């Protein structure tokens, strides 16, 4: 694990230097040079995919589970998460090396993020490499890439669907297909799609109501309220993850997962909400409907996350809102004539990377 971390830090350091150069071009020269930044972004994701895919079994909590699933592919019982199962069957026809399967998963994970950024860049003024680098800067990127891989791939399918929807909402087949594939990787993504669908359906609803919901739920969570308060209705809610329903509700198996209000997560989410509010008001002047839709989704999904603090694995629900953070930060990496935020934002992201690397390092 230590060797993996050192390699990851080395990759990050090399590309951080590239990011600094691009941020100066964006802020000072007001040029993206996206033909070049695209190549560097592709290189970044490819190198990271190699590192993630060729990892040892002691790297990532679910790595050995994925290995077992792959090696016993003949015992697969297809269910709701049929796309993941189908991928195992297909890859197993060509190799019995589980590292190849992990590499395929990693290439899909990073490739979908890269594709989402490319699609988003067709509608939004952004530097492709800097947005790509921002993904790698967040600690949840590594978690999704090596620990909860199925959810990671599922969520980036959602990102691709969102990008395609914003590009052209009327071309249904282009964004519905990623949605189906995402759910086929991890069933809990149904909740993500449900929340996003509601936000789109009620997109005319004033954003002030979403702020009210966010802070109301945050207060309720702080005083001990949670999804467990729904009582018998909770079983129906967890139909999307029925295998863990009893564990969530009754904390079965006694594995000692910490539950309760997560101050650090609440601060993290609210800090970025403040940044997004600034972007929406001072950079986009409340004129970008797509941005507001994504911001509203972030607030609603964060509210759901706050209600999950009293159950194990609550951080996995946080990923459902955090995965959109790099997209919501993207306007800060633009050549907007009235703003010079790229270098400052990059410095902040590097600080977060270092901070969380130390925070989550073995004590």
Secondary structure, 3 states (H helix, E strand, C coil): CHHHHHHHHHHHHHHHHHHHHHHHHHHHHCCCCHHHHHHHHHHHHHHHHHHHHCCCCCCCCCHHHHHHHHHCHHHCCCCCCHHHHHHHHHHHCCCCCHHHHHHHHHHHHHHHHHHHHHHHHCCCCCCHHHHHHHHHHCHHHHHHHHHCHHHHHHHHHHHHHHHHHHHCCCCHHHHHHHHHHHHHHCCCHHHHHHHHHHHHHCCCCCHHHHHHHHHHHHHHHHCCCCHHHHCCHHHHHHHHHHHHHHHHHHCCCCCCCCCCCCHHHHHHHHHHHHHHHHHHHHHCCCCCHHHHHHHHHHHHHHHHHHHCCCCCCHHHHHHHHHCCHHHHHHHHHCCCCCCCCHHHHHHHHHHHHHHHHHHCCCC
